[in-house]
């Protein structure tokens, strides 16, 4: 029994998808997408070299596109102000007194925290909202 090139490409795609499920590496799915393009090229009757080019262009292009997308996302939104990473962002705290340098010591979640004013205008005592976390310091705003 002789298998066609398309069948081998489909098997390779299945192996890559199984490997991605085992490792959680999303880039393997991009490679599986390239191998799927090669399988489709084989179904169209293109030469083996054209199948390889299709796999390389689609798989490699998908990897590059995904990598660039992730880099832009990380550059645009850091983890500090992102509620998906810091569940404290958006919570309200009470500041009794601000120091002249724009810092304060506050009680939050049963502990003393350092805080820095990161809002507009002058820092005033009262209720503030956590805008982000910088190291072990809360960034507060109105």
N, C-alpha and C positions, 0 to 999 in steps of 0.2 A: 504494500500500500504506500503510495507516494502522496505526500501532503503538498498542497499548493503553498506558494509564498504567502498568500493572504492568510491562510490558516496559521502559519508560523508567526506572522505579525500579530494576529489576534491572541495567540497563546502568550506571546511576549507582553502584550498589553495586560492580559489577565495576571501574569506574574508580577508586573510592576504595580498593579492595583493591590494585589495581595500584600506585596512588600510595603506599600504605603499604609495599608490598614494595620500591619504589624508594627511599623515604626512611627507612624504619625508624621512622616516627612511629606509635606504638601508638594514639594518639588517632584516627587516621584509621579504624582498625578499629571504634572505637566509633561513629563517624559512619556507617560502612557498616552497622553493626547497626541504626541508626535508619532508614536508607534501606531496609533489608530489611523493617523493620516497616511502612514506607509501602507497599512492594510487596505485602505480605500484606494490608494494608488495602484496596489497590486490587483484589486478587483477591476480597475479600469484598464488593466493590461499594460501598464507602463513598465519599462525596464527596471531591473533591480537597482541600478544606480539612481534612477529617478525616485524610486521608493525610499532609498537612503537619504536623498536630498530632501524629500518631503518630510521624513521623520526628523531630520536635523533642523530644518527651517521651522516647522511647526512646534516641535518640542523645545528647541533652543529659544525660539522667539517667545514662547509662552513662559519659559523660565525667566528670561530677561524682563519681560513685561511684568511678571509677578514681583520680581525683585525690585524693580523701579517703583512699582506701586507701593510696596511695603516701606521702602526708604522714604517716599514722599509722605506717607501717613505718619511715620515716626517723627519726621522733621516738622510736620505741621502741628501735631498734638503730642506733647510729652505726657508722661504718666502723672505728673504732679497735679494738674488741674482736671484730670479725667476721672469722672465718677465711676467708670467701669474698673479702674485700677485702685482708686482710693475711695472707699465707701464713706469717708469722713467729709469729702467735698460736698458742700451744700448744707451741712449741719450747722445749727446755730449755737453760738457760745456767748457768754457774758463776760465783758472786760470791765473790771472795776477801775483800773488806772493804767494809763499809758506812760511809758518812760519818755523822756525828751528825744531819744534816738528812734522812736517809733516802734519799740518793742514792748511786750507785756508778758506777765506770767499769769496764766489762767488755769482754772480747774476744768478738765474735760475728761470724761470717761473714768473718773475716779483717780486721776493723776494730775500732777502739775505739768504744764506744757509751756514751752517758749512760743511766743507768737510775734509776728511782724505784720504791721499794717501794710496792705497792698491794694488799698482802695483809692478812690478819688478824694481829693481835698484833705482836710485835717483829720487826724485820728481823734475820736471822741469816745469817752466811756459809754458803755451800753451794749446792746445786742449786736453781734456781728455774725457774718456767714463765713464759713471756711471756704476759701477759694482754691486752695491747693496745699501741698505739703512739700517743704524744701528741707531735705535731710530730716532732722527731728524738730523742725519748726513749722508751726501752722501759719499759713498766709491768710490773713483775714481781710474782709471788705464789708461794706454795708449792704 
